[in-house]
Amino acid sequence: MDMMNSIASASMSMSAAKFAQQVDIAVTKKAMDTEELALQELTKMLEPSPYLVDIRA
């Protein structure tokens, strides 16, 4: 019976870890989306530069 409890406990731990990882990924994606929108708005607020820069290596 002790082995069955160990297997069940390991399964629950793995399930909890997988869930936590999925939550972390979802939060990270949301943060990245928010930063992308903020960058787009910041880019819209910038005035166009009167200087033309041509960079060639």
C-alpha distance matrix in Angstrom:
0.0 3.8 5.4 5.2 6.5 8.8 10.1 10.7 12.4 14.4 15.5 16.7 18.5 20.2 21.2 22.7 24.4 25.9 27.1 28.7 30.4 31.8 33.2 34.7 36.4 37.7 39.2 40.8 42.3 43.7 45.2 46.8 48.3 49.7 51.2 52.7 54.4 55.7 57.1 58.8 60.4 61.5 63.1 65.0 66.4 67.8 71.4 72.4 73.9 77.5 76.9 76.1 74.0 73.9 71.6 71.8 70.4
3.8 0.0 3.8 5.4 5.1 6.3 8.8 9.9 10.5 12.3 14.3 15.3 16.4 18.4 19.9 21.0 22.5 24.3 25.7 26.8 28.5 30.3 31.6 32.8 34.6 36.2 37.4 38.8 40.7 42.1 43.3 44.9 46.7 48.0 49.3 51.0 52.8 53.8 55.2 57.1 58.7 59.6 61.2 63.3 64.5 65.8 69.5 70.5 71.8 75.5 74.8 74.0 71.9 71.8 69.4 69.6 68.2
5.4 3.8 0.0 3.8 5.4 5.0 6.2 8.6 9.7 10.5 12.3 14.2 15.2 16.5 18.3 19.9 21.0 22.5 24.3 25.6 26.9 28.6 30.3 31.4 32.9 34.7 36.2 37.3 39.0 40.7 42.0 43.3 45.1 46.6 47.9 49.3 51.3 52.5 53.7 55.5 57.3 58.2 59.6 61.7 63.2 64.3 67.9 68.8 70.0 73.7 72.9 71.9 69.8 69.5 67.1 67.1 65.6
5.2 5.4 3.8 0.0 3.8 5.4 5.1 6.1 8.5 9.9 10.5 12.3 14.1 15.3 16.4 18.3 19.9 21.0 22.5 24.3 25.7 27.0 28.6 30.2 31.6 33.0 34.7 36.1 37.5 39.1 40.7 42.0 43.5 45.1 46.6 48.0 49.7 51.1 52.5 54.1 55.8 56.9 58.4 60.3 61.8 63.2 66.8 67.6 69.1 72.8 72.1 71.2 69.2 68.9 66.7 66.8 65.6
6.5 5.1 5.4 3.8 0.0 3.8 5.5 5.1 5.9 8.5 9.8 10.4 12.1 14.1 15.1 16.3 18.1 19.8 20.9 22.3 24.1 25.6 26.8 28.4 30.2 31.5 32.8 34.4 36.1 37.4 38.8 40.5 42.0 43.3 44.8 46.4 48.1 49.3 50.8 52.6 54.1 55.1 56.8 58.7 60.0 61.4 65.1 66.1 67.6 71.3 70.7 70.0 68.0 68.0 65.7 66.1 64.9
8.8 6.3 5.0 5.4 3.8 0.0 3.8 5.5 5.0 6.1 8.5 9.8 10.4 12.2 14.1 15.2 16.3 18.2 19.9 20.9 22.4 24.3 25.7 26.8 28.5 30.2 31.5 32.7 34.6 36.2 37.3 38.8 40.6 42.0 43.2 44.8 46.7 47.8 49.1 51.0 52.7 53.5 55.1 57.2 58.5 59.7 63.4 64.3 65.6 69.2 68.5 67.7 65.6 65.5 63.1 63.4 62.0
10.1 8.8 6.2 5.1 5.5 3.8 0.0 3.8 5.4 5.1 6.1 8.6 9.9 10.5 12.2 14.2 15.3 16.4 18.3 19.9 21.0 22.6 24.4 25.7 27.0 28.6 30.3 31.5 33.0 34.7 36.2 37.4 39.0 40.7 42.0 43.3 45.3 46.6 47.8 49.5 51.3 52.4 53.7 55.7 57.3 58.5 62.1 62.9 64.3 67.9 67.2 66.2 64.2 63.9 61.6 61.7 60.5
10.7 9.9 8.6 6.1 5.1 5.5 3.8 0.0 3.8 5.5 5.1 6.2 8.6 9.9 10.5 12.3 14.2 15.3 16.5 18.3 19.9 21.1 22.6 24.3 25.8 27.0 28.7 30.3 31.6 33.1 34.7 36.2 37.6 39.1 40.7 42.1 43.7 45.1 46.6 48.2 49.8 51.0 52.5 54.3 55.8 57.3 60.9 61.8 63.4 67.1 66.6 65.7 63.8 63.8 61.6 62.0 60.9
12.4 10.5 9.7 8.5 5.9 5.0 5.4 3.8 0.0 3.8 5.4 5.1 6.2 8.6 9.8 10.5 12.2 14.2 15.3 16.4 18.3 20.0 21.1 22.5 24.4 25.8 27.0 28.5 30.3 31.7 33.0 34.6 36.3 37.5 39.0 40.6 42.3 43.4 44.9 46.8 48.3 49.3 50.9 52.9 54.2 55.5 59.2 60.3 61.7 65.4 64.9 64.2 62.2 62.3 60.1 60.6 59.5
14.4 12.3 10.5 9.9 8.5 6.1 5.1 5.5 3.8 0.0 3.8 5.4 5.0 6.1 8.5 9.8 10.5 12.2 14.2 15.2 16.4 18.3 20.0 20.9 22.5 24.3 25.7 26.8 28.6 30.3 31.5 32.8 34.6 36.2 37.3 38.8 40.8 42.0 43.2 45.0 46.8 47.7 49.1 51.2 52.6 53.8 57.4 58.3 59.6 63.3 62.6 61.8 59.7 59.6 57.3 57.6 56.4
15.5 14.3 12.3 10.5 9.8 8.5 6.1 5.1 5.4 3.8 0.0 3.8 5.4 5.2 6.1 8.6 9.9 10.5 12.3 14.2 15.3 16.5 18.4 19.9 21.1 22.6 24.4 25.7 27.0 28.7 30.3 31.6 33.1 34.8 36.2 37.5 39.3 40.7 42.0 43.6 45.4 46.5 47.9 49.8 51.4 52.7 56.3 57.2 58.7 62.3 61.8 60.8 58.9 58.8 56.7 57.0 55.9
16.7 15.3 14.2 12.3 10.4 9.8 8.6 6.2 5.1 5.4 3.8 0.0 3.8 5.5 5.0 6.1 8.6 9.8 10.5 12.2 14.2 15.3 16.5 18.3 20.0 21.1 22.6 24.3 25.8 27.1 28.6 30.3 31.7 33.0 34.7 36.2 37.7 39.0 40.6 42.2 43.7 44.9 46.5 48.4 49.8 51.3 54.9 56.0 57.6 61.3 60.9 60.2 58.4 58.5 56.5 57.1 56.2
18.5 16.4 15.2 14.1 12.1 10.4 9.9 8.6 6.2 5.0 5.4 3.8 0.0 3.8 5.4 5.1 6.1 8.6 9.9 10.5 12.2 14.3 15.3 16.4 18.4 20.0 21.1 22.4 24.4 25.8 26.9 28.5 30.3 31.6 32.9 34.6 36.4 37.4 38.8 40.7 42.3 43.2 44.8 46.9 48.1 49.4 53.1 54.1 55.5 59.3 58.7 58.1 56.2 56.3 54.2 54.7 53.7
20.2 18.4 16.5 15.3 14.1 12.2 10.5 9.9 8.6 6.1 5.2 5.5 3.8 0.0 3.8 5.4 5.0 6.1 8.6 9.8 10.5 12.3 14.2 15.2 16.5 18.4 20.0 21.0 22.5 24.4 25.7 26.9 28.6 30.3 31.5 32.8 34.8 36.1 37.3 39.0 40.9 41.8 43.2 45.2 46.8 48.0 51.6 52.4 53.8 57.4 56.8 56.0 54.0 53.9 51.8 52.2 51.2
21.2 19.9 18.3 16.4 15.1 14.1 12.2 10.5 9.8 8.5 6.1 5.0 5.4 3.8 0.0 3.8 5.4 5.1 6.2 8.6 9.9 10.6 12.4 14.3 15.4 16.6 18.5 20.0 21.2 22.7 24.5 25.8 27.1 28.8 30.4 31.6 33.3 34.8 36.2 37.7 39.4 40.7 42.1 43.9 45.5 47.0 50.5 51.5 53.1 56.8 56.4 55.6 53.8 53.9 52.0 52.5 51.8
22.7 21.0 19.9 18.3 16.3 15.2 14.2 12.3 10.5 9.8 8.6 6.1 5.1 5.4 3.8 0.0 3.8 5.5 5.1 6.1 8.6 9.9 10.6 12.3 14.3 15.4 16.5 18.3 20.0 21.2 22.6 24.4 25.8 27.1 28.6 30.3 31.8 33.0 34.6 36.4 37.8 38.9 40.6 42.4 43.8 45.3 48.9 50.1 51.7 55.4 55.1 54.5 52.8 53.1 51.2 52.0 51.3
24.4 22.5 21.0 19.9 18.1 16.3 15.3 14.2 12.2 10.5 9.9 8.6 6.1 5.0 5.4 3.8 0.0 3.8 5.4 5.1 6.1 8.6 9.9 10.5 12.3 14.3 15.4 16.4 18.4 20.0 21.0 22.5 24.4 25.8 26.9 28.5 30.5 31.5 32.8 34.7 36.4 37.2 38.8 40.9 42.2 43.4 47.1 48.1 49.5 53.2 52.7 52.0 50.1 50.3 48.3 49.0 48.1
25.9 24.3 22.5 21.0 19.8 18.2 16.4 15.3 14.2 12.2 10.5 9.8 8.6 6.1 5.1 5.5 3.8 0.0 3.8 5.5 5.1 6.2 8.7 9.9 10.6 12.4 14.3 15.3 16.5 18.5 20.0 21.1 22.6 24.4 25.8 26.9 28.9 30.3 31.5 33.1 35.0 36.1 37.4 39.3 41.0 42.2 45.8 46.6 48.2 51.8 51.4 50.5 48.7 48.8 46.9 47.5 46.7
27.1 25.7 24.3 22.5 20.9 19.9 18.3 16.5 15.3 14.2 12.3 10.5 9.9 8.6 6.2 5.1 5.4 3.8 0.0 3.8 5.4 5.1 6.3 8.7 9.9 10.6 12.4 14.2 15.4 16.6 18.5 20.0 21.2 22.7 24.5 25.8 27.3 28.8 30.3 31.8 33.4 34.7 36.2 37.9 39.5 41.0 44.6 45.7 47.4 51.1 51.0 50.3 48.8 49.1 47.4 48.2 47.8
28.7 26.8 25.6 24.3 22.3 20.9 19.9 18.3 16.4 15.2 14.2 12.2 10.5 9.8 8.6 6.1 5.1 5.5 3.8 0.0 3.8 5.5 5.1 6.2 8.7 9.9 10.6 12.3 14.3 15.4 16.5 18.4 20.0 21.1 22.6 24.4 26.0 27.0 28.6 30.4 31.8 32.8 34.6 36.5 37.7 39.2 42.9 44.0 45.6 49.4 49.1 48.7 47.0 47.5 45.7 46.7 46.2
30.4 28.5 26.9 25.7 24.1 22.4 21.0 19.9 18.3 16.4 15.3 14.2 12.2 10.5 9.9 8.6 6.1 5.1 5.4 3.8 0.0 3.8 5.4 5.0 6.2 8.6 9.9 10.5 12.3 14.3 15.3 16.4 18.4 20.0 21.0 22.5 24.5 25.7 26.8 28.7 30.5 31.4 32.7 34.8 36.3 37.5 41.1 42.0 43.5 47.2 46.7 46.1 44.3 44.5 42.7 43.5 42.9
31.8 30.3 28.6 27.0 25.6 24.3 22.6 21.1 20.0 18.3 16.5 15.3 14.3 12.3 10.6 9.9 8.6 6.2 5.1 5.5 3.8 0.0 3.8 5.4 5.1 6.2 8.7 9.9 10.6 12.3 14.3 15.3 16.5 18.4 20.0 21.0 22.8 24.4 25.7 27.1 28.9 30.2 31.5 33.3 35.0 36.5 40.0 40.9 42.6 46.3 46.1 45.4 43.8 44.1 42.5 43.4 43.0
33.2 31.6 30.3 28.6 26.8 25.7 24.4 22.6 21.1 20.0 18.4 16.5 15.3 14.2 12.4 10.6 9.9 8.7 6.3 5.1 5.4 3.8 0.0 3.8 5.4 5.1 6.2 8.6 9.9 10.6 12.3 14.2 15.4 16.5 18.4 20.0 21.3 22.6 24.4 25.9 27.3 28.6 30.3 31.9 33.3 35.0 38.6 39.8 41.6 45.4 45.4 45.0 43.6 44.2 42.7 43.9 43.7
34.7 32.8 31.4 30.2 28.4 26.8 25.7 24.3 22.5 20.9 19.9 18.3 16.4 15.2 14.3 12.3 10.5 9.9 8.7 6.2 5.0 5.4 3.8 0.0 3.8 5.5 5.2 6.1 8.6 9.9 10.6 12.3 14.3 15.4 16.5 18.3 20.2 21.1 22.5 24.4 25.9 26.8 28.5 30.5 31.7 33.1 36.7 37.9 39.4 43.2 43.0 42.6 41.0 41.6 39.9 41.1 40.8
36.4 34.6 32.9 31.6 30.2 28.5 27.0 25.8 24.4 22.5 21.1 20.0 18.4 16.5 15.4 14.3 12.3 10.6 9.9 8.7 6.2 5.1 5.4 3.8 0.0 3.8 5.5 5.1 6.1 8.6 9.8 10.5 12.3 14.2 15.3 16.4 18.5 19.9 20.9 22.6 24.5 25.5 26.8 28.8 30.4 31.7 35.2 36.1 37.7 41.4 41.1 40.4 38.9 39.2 37.6 38.7 38.4
37.7 36.2 34.7 33.0 31.5 30.2 28.6 27.0 25.8 24.3 22.6 21.1 20.0 18.4 16.6 15.4 14.3 12.4 10.6 9.9 8.6 6.2 5.1 5.5 3.8 0.0 3.8 5.4 5.2 6.2 8.6 9.9 10.6 12.3 14.3 15.3 16.7 18.4 20.0 21.2 22.9 24.4 25.8 27.4 29.0 30.7 34.2 35.3 37.2 40.9 41.0 40.4 39.2 39.8 38.5 39.8 39.9
39.2 37.4 36.2 34.7 32.8 31.5 30.3 28.7 27.0 25.7 24.4 22.6 21.1 20.0 18.5 16.5 15.4 14.3 12.4 10.6 9.9 8.7 6.2 5.2 5.5 3.8 0.0 3.8 5.5 5.1 6.2 8.6 9.9 10.5 12.3 14.2 15.5 16.5 18.4 20.1 21.3 22.5 24.3 26.0 27.2 28.9 32.5 33.9 35.8 39.5 39.6 39.4 38.2 39.1 37.9 39.4 39.6
40.8 38.8 37.3 36.1 34.4 32.7 31.5 30.3 28.5 26.8 25.7 24.3 22.4 21.0 20.0 18.3 16.4 15.3 14.2 12.3 10.5 9.9 8.6 6.1 5.1 5.4 3.8 0.0 3.8 5.4 5.1 6.2 8.6 9.9 10.5 12.3 14.4 15.3 16.4 18.4 20.1 20.9 22.4 24.5 25.8 27.1 30.7 31.8 33.4 37.1 37.0 36.6 35.2 35.9 34.5 35.9 35.9
42.3 40.7 39.0 37.5 36.1 34.6 33.0 31.6 30.3 28.6 27.0 25.8 24.4 22.5 21.2 20.0 18.4 16.5 15.4 14.3 12.3 10.6 9.9 8.6 6.1 5.2 5.5 3.8 0.0 3.8 5.4 5.1 6.2 8.6 9.9 10.5 12.4 14.2 15.3 16.6 18.6 19.9 21.0 22.8 24.6 26.0 29.5 30.3 32.2 35.9 35.9 35.3 34.1 34.7 33.5 34.9 35.2
43.7 42.1 40.7 39.1 37.4 36.2 34.7 33.1 31.7 30.3 28.7 27.1 25.8 24.4 22.7 21.2 20.0 18.5 16.6 15.4 14.3 12.3 10.6 9.9 8.6 6.2 5.1 5.4 3.8 0.0 3.8 5.4 5.1 6.2 8.6 9.8 10.7 12.3 14.3 15.4 16.7 18.4 20.0 21.4 22.9 24.8 28.3 29.6 31.7 35.4 35.8 35.6 34.7 35.6 34.8 36.5 37.0
45.2 43.3 42.0 40.7 38.8 37.3 36.2 34.7 33.0 31.5 30.3 28.6 26.9 25.7 24.5 22.6 21.0 20.0 18.5 16.5 15.3 14.3 12.3 10.6 9.8 8.6 6.2 5.1 5.4 3.8 0.0 3.8 5.5 5.1 6.2 8.6 10.0 10.5 12.3 14.3 15.4 16.3 18.2 20.1 21.2 22.7 26.4 27.8 29.7 33.4 33.7 33.7 32.6 33.8 32.8 34.7 35.2
46.8 44.9 43.3 42.0 40.5 38.8 37.4 36.2 34.6 32.8 31.6 30.3 28.5 26.9 25.8 24.4 22.5 21.1 20.0 18.4 16.4 15.3 14.2 12.3 10.5 9.9 8.6 6.2 5.1 5.4 3.8 0.0 3.8 5.4 5.1 6.1 8.7 9.8 10.5 12.3 14.3 15.1 16.3 18.5 20.1 21.2 24.8 25.7 27.5 31.2 31.2 30.8 29.7 30.6 29.6 31.3 31.8
48.3 46.7 45.1 43.5 42.0 40.6 39.0 37.6 36.3 34.6 33.1 31.7 30.3 28.6 27.1 25.8 24.4 22.6 21.2 20.0 18.4 16.5 15.4 14.3 12.3 10.6 9.9 8.6 6.2 5.1 5.5 3.8 0.0 3.8 5.5 5.1 6.3 8.7 9.9 10.7 12.5 14.3 15.4 16.8 18.8 20.4 23.8 24.8 27.0 30.7 31.1 30.7 30.0 31.0 30.4 32.2 33.1
49.7 48.0 46.6 45.1 43.3 42.0 40.7 39.1 37.5 36.2 34.8 33.0 31.6 30.3 28.8 27.1 25.8 24.4 22.7 21.1 20.0 18.4 16.5 15.4 14.2 12.3 10.5 9.9 8.6 6.2 5.1 5.4 3.8 0.0 3.8 5.4 5.2 6.2 8.7 10.0 10.7 12.3 14.3 15.6 16.8 18.8 22.4 23.9 26.2 29.9 30.5 30.7 30.1 31.6 31.1 33.3 34.3
51.2 49.3 47.9 46.6 44.8 43.2 42.0 40.7 39.0 37.3 36.2 34.7 32.9 31.5 30.4 28.6 26.9 25.8 24.5 22.6 21.0 20.0 18.4 16.5 15.3 14.3 12.3 10.5 9.9 8.6 6.2 5.1 5.5 3.8 0.0 3.8 5.4 5.0 6.1 8.6 9.9 10.3 12.1 14.2 15.3 16.6 20.3 21.7 23.5 27.3 27.6 27.8 27.0 28.5 27.8 30.1 31.0
52.7 51.0 49.3 48.0 46.4 44.8 43.3 42.1 40.6 38.8 37.5 36.2 34.6 32.8 31.6 30.3 28.5 26.9 25.8 24.4 22.5 21.0 20.0 18.3 16.4 15.3 14.2 12.3 10.5 9.8 8.6 6.1 5.1 5.4 3.8 0.0 3.8 5.4 5.1 6.2 8.7 9.8 10.5 12.5 14.5 15.6 19.1 19.9 22.0 25.7 26.0 25.8 25.2 26.4 25.9 28.1 29.2
54.4 52.8 51.3 49.7 48.1 46.7 45.3 43.7 42.3 40.8 39.3 37.7 36.4 34.8 33.3 31.8 30.5 28.9 27.3 26.0 24.5 22.8 21.3 20.2 18.5 16.7 15.5 14.4 12.4 10.7 10.0 8.7 6.3 5.2 5.4 3.8 0.0 3.8 5.4 5.1 6.3 8.6 9.8 10.7 12.6 14.6 18.0 19.3 21.9 25.5 26.4 26.5 26.4 27.9 27.9 30.3 31.8
55.7 53.8 52.5 51.1 49.3 47.8 46.6 45.1 43.4 42.0 40.7 39.0 37.4 36.1 34.8 33.0 31.5 30.3 28.8 27.0 25.7 24.4 22.6 21.1 19.9 18.4 16.5 15.3 14.2 12.3 10.5 9.8 8.7 6.2 5.0 5.4 3.8 0.0 3.8 5.4 5.2 6.1 8.6 9.9 10.7 12.7 16.3 18.1 20.4 24.1 25.1 25.6 25.5 27.4 27.4 30.1 31.5
57.1 55.2 53.7 52.5 50.8 49.1 47.8 46.6 44.9 43.2 42.0 40.6 38.8 37.3 36.2 34.6 32.8 31.5 30.3 28.6 26.8 25.7 24.4 22.5 20.9 20.0 18.4 16.4 15.3 14.3 12.3 10.5 9.9 8.7 6.1 5.1 5.4 3.8 0.0 3.8 5.4 5.0 6.0 8.6 9.9 10.7 14.3 15.6 17.6 21.3 21.9 22.2 21.8 23.6 23.6 26.3 27.7
58.8 57.1 55.5 54.1 52.6 51.0 49.5 48.2 46.8 45.0 43.6 42.2 40.7 39.0 37.7 36.4 34.7 33.1 31.8 30.4 28.7 27.1 25.9 24.4 22.6 21.2 20.1 18.4 16.6 15.4 14.3 12.3 10.7 10.0 8.6 6.2 5.1 5.4 3.8 0.0 3.8 5.4 5.1 6.3 8.8 10.2 13.4 14.4 17.0 20.5 21.5 21.6 21.7 23.4 23.9 26.5 28.4
60.4 58.7 57.3 55.8 54.1 52.7 51.3 49.8 48.3 46.8 45.4 43.7 42.3 40.9 39.4 37.8 36.4 35.0 33.4 31.8 30.5 28.9 27.3 25.9 24.5 22.9 21.3 20.1 18.6 16.7 15.4 14.3 12.5 10.7 9.9 8.7 6.3 5.2 5.4 3.8 0.0 3.8 5.4 5.1 6.4 9.0 12.2 14.1 17.0 20.5 22.0 22.7 23.2 25.4 26.1 29.0 31.0
61.5 59.6 58.2 56.9 55.1 53.5 52.4 51.0 49.3 47.7 46.5 44.9 43.2 41.8 40.7 38.9 37.2 36.1 34.7 32.8 31.4 30.2 28.6 26.8 25.5 24.4 22.5 20.9 19.9 18.4 16.3 15.1 14.3 12.3 10.3 9.8 8.6 6.1 5.0 5.4 3.8 0.0 3.8 5.4 5.1 6.6 10.3 12.4 14.7 18.3 19.6 20.6 20.9 23.3 23.9 27.0 29.0
63.1 61.2 59.6 58.4 56.8 55.1 53.7 52.5 50.9 49.1 47.9 46.5 44.8 43.2 42.1 40.6 38.8 37.4 36.2 34.6 32.7 31.5 30.3 28.5 26.8 25.8 24.3 22.4 21.0 20.0 18.2 16.3 15.4 14.3 12.1 10.5 9.8 8.6 6.0 5.1 5.4 3.8 0.0 3.8 5.4 5.4 8.5 9.7 12.1 15.7 16.8 17.4 17.9 20.1 20.9 24.0 26.2
65.0 63.3 61.7 60.3 58.7 57.2 55.7 54.3 52.9 51.2 49.8 48.4 46.9 45.2 43.9 42.4 40.9 39.3 37.9 36.5 34.8 33.3 31.9 30.5 28.8 27.4 26.0 24.5 22.8 21.4 20.1 18.5 16.8 15.6 14.2 12.5 10.7 9.9 8.6 6.3 5.1 5.4 3.8 0.0 3.8 5.6 7.9 9.4 12.7 15.9 17.8 18.6 19.7 22.0 23.4 26.5 28.9
66.4 64.5 63.2 61.8 60.0 58.5 57.3 55.8 54.2 52.6 51.4 49.8 48.1 46.8 45.5 43.8 42.2 41.0 39.5 37.7 36.3 35.0 33.3 31.7 30.4 29.0 27.2 25.8 24.6 22.9 21.2 20.1 18.8 16.8 15.3 14.5 12.6 10.7 9.9 8.8 6.4 5.1 5.4 3.8 0.0 3.8 6.4 9.3 12.2 15.4 17.5 19.1 20.3 23.1 24.5 27.8 30.2
67.8 65.8 64.3 63.2 61.4 59.7 58.5 57.3 55.5 53.8 52.7 51.3 49.4 48.0 47.0 45.3 43.4 42.2 41.0 39.2 37.5 36.5 35.0 33.1 31.7 30.7 28.9 27.1 26.0 24.8 22.7 21.2 20.4 18.8 16.6 15.6 14.6 12.7 10.7 10.2 9.0 6.6 5.4 5.6 3.8 0.0 3.8 6.4 8.7 12.1 13.9 15.6 16.7 19.7 21.1 24.6 27.1
71.4 69.5 67.9 66.8 65.1 63.4 62.1 60.9 59.2 57.4 56.3 54.9 53.1 51.6 50.5 48.9 47.1 45.8 44.6 42.9 41.1 40.0 38.6 36.7 35.2 34.2 32.5 30.7 29.5 28.3 26.4 24.8 23.8 22.4 20.3 19.1 18.0 16.3 14.3 13.4 12.2 10.3 8.5 7.9 6.4 3.8 0.0 3.8 6.3 9.1 11.6 13.7 15.5 18.7 20.7 24.3 27.1
72.4 70.5 68.8 67.6 66.1 64.3 62.9 61.8 60.3 58.3 57.2 56.0 54.1 52.4 51.5 50.1 48.1 46.6 45.7 44.0 42.0 40.9 39.8 37.9 36.1 35.3 33.9 31.8 30.3 29.6 27.8 25.7 24.8 23.9 21.7 19.9 19.3 18.1 15.6 14.4 14.1 12.4 9.7 9.4 9.3 6.4 3.8 0.0 3.8 6.5 8.8 10.3 12.5 15.5 17.8 21.3 24.3
73.9 71.8 70.0 69.1 67.6 65.6 64.3 63.4 61.7 59.6 58.7 57.6 55.5 53.8 53.1 51.7 49.5 48.2 47.4 45.6 43.5 42.6 41.6 39.4 37.7 37.2 35.8 33.4 32.2 31.7 29.7 27.5 27.0 26.2 23.5 22.0 21.9 20.4 17.6 17.0 17.0 14.7 12.1 12.7 12.2 8.7 6.3 3.8 0.0 3.8 5.3 7.6 9.7 13.1 15.5 19.1 22.1
77.5 75.5 73.7 72.8 71.3 69.2 67.9 67.1 65.4 63.3 62.3 61.3 59.3 57.4 56.8 55.4 53.2 51.8 51.1 49.4 47.2 46.3 45.4 43.2 41.4 40.9 39.5 37.1 35.9 35.4 33.4 31.2 30.7 29.9 27.3 25.7 25.5 24.1 21.3 20.5 20.5 18.3 15.7 15.9 15.4 12.1 9.1 6.5 3.8 0.0 3.8 6.7 9.8 13.1 16.0 19.5 22.8
76.9 74.8 72.9 72.1 70.7 68.5 67.2 66.6 64.9 62.6 61.8 60.9 58.7 56.8 56.4 55.1 52.7 51.4 51.0 49.1 46.7 46.1 45.4 43.0 41.1 41.0 39.6 37.0 35.9 35.8 33.7 31.2 31.1 30.5 27.6 26.0 26.4 25.1 21.9 21.5 22.0 19.6 16.8 17.8 17.5 13.9 11.6 8.8 5.3 3.8 0.0 3.8 6.3 9.8 12.6 16.1 19.3
76.1 74.0 71.9 71.2 70.0 67.7 66.2 65.7 64.2 61.8 60.8 60.2 58.1 56.0 55.6 54.5 52.0 50.5 50.3 48.7 46.1 45.4 45.0 42.6 40.4 40.4 39.4 36.6 35.3 35.6 33.7 30.8 30.7 30.7 27.8 25.8 26.5 25.6 22.2 21.6 22.7 20.6 17.4 18.6 19.1 15.6 13.7 10.3 7.6 6.7 3.8 0.0 3.8 6.5 9.8 13.0 16.5
74.0 71.9 69.8 69.2 68.0 65.6 64.2 63.8 62.2 59.7 58.9 58.4 56.2 54.0 53.8 52.8 50.1 48.7 48.8 47.0 44.3 43.8 43.6 41.0 38.9 39.2 38.2 35.2 34.1 34.7 32.6 29.7 30.0 30.1 27.0 25.2 26.4 25.5 21.8 21.7 23.2 20.9 17.9 19.7 20.3 16.7 15.5 12.5 9.7 9.8 6.3 3.8 0.0 3.8 6.3 9.8 13.0
73.9 71.8 69.5 68.9 68.0 65.5 63.9 63.8 62.3 59.6 58.8 58.5 56.3 53.9 53.9 53.1 50.3 48.8 49.1 47.5 44.5 44.1 44.2 41.6 39.2 39.8 39.1 35.9 34.7 35.6 33.8 30.6 31.0 31.6 28.5 26.4 27.9 27.4 23.6 23.4 25.4 23.3 20.1 22.0 23.1 19.7 18.7 15.5 13.1 13.1 9.8 6.5 3.8 0.0 3.8 6.5 10.1
71.6 69.4 67.1 66.7 65.7 63.1 61.6 61.6 60.1 57.3 56.7 56.5 54.2 51.8 52.0 51.2 48.3 46.9 47.4 45.7 42.7 42.5 42.7 39.9 37.6 38.5 37.9 34.5 33.5 34.8 32.8 29.6 30.4 31.1 27.8 25.9 27.9 27.4 23.6 23.9 26.1 23.9 20.9 23.4 24.5 21.1 20.7 17.8 15.5 16.0 12.6 9.8 6.3 3.8 0.0 3.8 6.7
71.8 69.6 67.1 66.8 66.1 63.4 61.7 62.0 60.6 57.6 57.0 57.1 54.7 52.2 52.5 52.0 49.0 47.5 48.2 46.7 43.5 43.4 43.9 41.1 38.7 39.8 39.4 35.9 34.9 36.5 34.7 31.3 32.2 33.3 30.1 28.1 30.3 30.1 26.3 26.5 29.0 27.0 24.0 26.5 27.8 24.6 24.3 21.3 19.1 19.5 16.1 13.0 9.8 6.5 3.8 0.0 3.8
70.4 68.2 65.6 65.6 64.9 62.0 60.5 60.9 59.5 56.4 55.9 56.2 53.7 51.2 51.8 51.3 48.1 46.7 47.8 46.2 42.9 43.0 43.7 40.8 38.4 39.9 39.6 35.9 35.2 37.0 35.2 31.8 33.1 34.3 31.0 29.2 31.8 31.5 27.7 28.4 31.0 29.0 26.2 28.9 30.2 27.1 27.1 24.3 22.1 22.8 19.3 16.5 13.0 10.1 6.7 3.8 0.0
